[in-house]
Amino acid sequence: MNEASHAYEQELKQQFQETQLPRIQLQVRVLEAHDERTTQKINKPVFGRRLLAASCSIIAVILLFGALSSFPASAEKLRRIPIMGRIFKGDIFSFAGDSGIVSSKSGGLSSPYNKMVSDNGVAITLQDVIYDGARLSIGYEIHSEQTENIIFLGKVSIKINGVSKPGAAFSTKPHRLNANQAVGIMTLDIDEPGAEDSFELELNIGEVTGPKDENGNSAKQNRVAGDWSFKLSVANKTLKDSQHRALADGYGAESRDGRFQLTGYLLTPVTTKLEFEFAGDTDWLLFQLKDERGMIINYLDSQWTIGKDGVSRGTVRFAPLASGAKEVYVTPYRLLAHKQESQKVTSPLTKNFPIVLSQGEVGEVIVNNVVFKNDQTLIYYEVKGKAPHTQSASLWLETADGQMIITDSGERTRISDTSYAYILEYPPLDPSQSYVLGTMTQTDIKLLDELTIKLELEP
């Protein structure tokens, strides 16, 4: 089968959507952090590298732990405004995981491993492991004292119960903490290991590298070859609470945009996985999942390969469905990535709530209240539009003279399952000062409504 160049660009774009902050703040931050996703078949080259150079500085805004001197603020202002962002406290899953991984960790589904292997001056530590029946996630940490900016794992091969899995796909989401340290999450998309409560995993990593250039090449000084091998027993703690169904013909739709068919689904307490086939243009292709209430389920990730017949086959994962869900609606859509440039949108913070900020064709963000407390500042807001989960991550607070207060996207908590309402937590701020609310116009999407599939779930 031929590999698709789908996931790298789509996942990067998805991260871009989730973390849009003003570009003026990016130039001083790109040296301090990276947050990049790659998806590839094991022991195969990565596709879609051409987007990396353009996107890296945008993605970098997620994590940053420095550049205090970049803010032209007085010492008094620096004491009053804590501009440091979220700090890594040792828990990789809580720090770098998506909502599915975070809920798996908090729900007791992770298993500690904590084994370090060193070779050629680079130490790799595998911290925690989660297998929820839909994906295998491993938190890892890299220390490299001799070679700087090492963040990527490469030449990965695995065995499940002693059997090689050359067709398994893996993705990594690394975060650069400093020149010599990086953490991240590796996700392995493997065949079902069977109806067992555990299985044996052998993982071998053959190289570690730094960021690629615009042609997809690593600088020689940022590549270290070696042998980092791990053996671990992986528990499937959701086996009794998971439901997998293969789907016969009938769950499909066809239009001038292509042919879309669902071939199976897996429901776990923390993940919803759909198996699909798609015949047509997969450039900037993503999927939207709605429940019977019309609520959009948070997208996690996707991967697929393109066969010799031109049909893409793969999986897409979402957050778990609400208890008792009976049916869902799956719609492919395209990101209209080249339609227009994103623009910064701001509004002074006043007491005249609600305060509405347009996010372009996609929708709007509505700030309903801001509460100043002694230990924190809470921003109550909701989003309305075509892509509420990505829209929700694009809201921040800055000083009246345009300085960012924190350097990442902040701690956000959804507070309703029947609306897209959130609380954004900021450090404690002086309520007597003036502040500005900000967002970015979002990349518009085109829903391929004629390809929507209604899926009735078995009880």
Secondary structure, DSSP 4 states (H G I P E B T S, - for coil): -EEPSHHHHHHHHHHHHHT---GGGTTTTTTT--B--EEEETTSPPP-GGGHHHHHHHHGGG-----GGGS---HHHHHHS--------S-HHHHH--HHHHHHHHTT--EEEEEEEEETTEEEEEEEEEE-SS-EEEEEEEEESSSSS--EEEEEEEEETTEE-TT-EEEEEEEEEETTEEEEEEEEE-----S-SEEEEEEEEEEEE--B-TTS-B-GGGEEEEEEEEEEEEEBTTGGG-EEEE--TTSEEEETTEEEEEEEEEE-SS-EEEEEEEES--TTEEEEEEETT-PBPPEEEEEEEE-TTSEEEEEEEEPPPPTT--EEEEEEEEE-TTS----EEEEE--SS--EEEE-GGGEEEEEEEEEE-SS-EEEEEEEEES-HHHHTT--EEEETTS-BSSSS--EEEE--SSS-EEEEEE----TTS-EEEEEEPPPPEEE-GGG-EEEEPP-
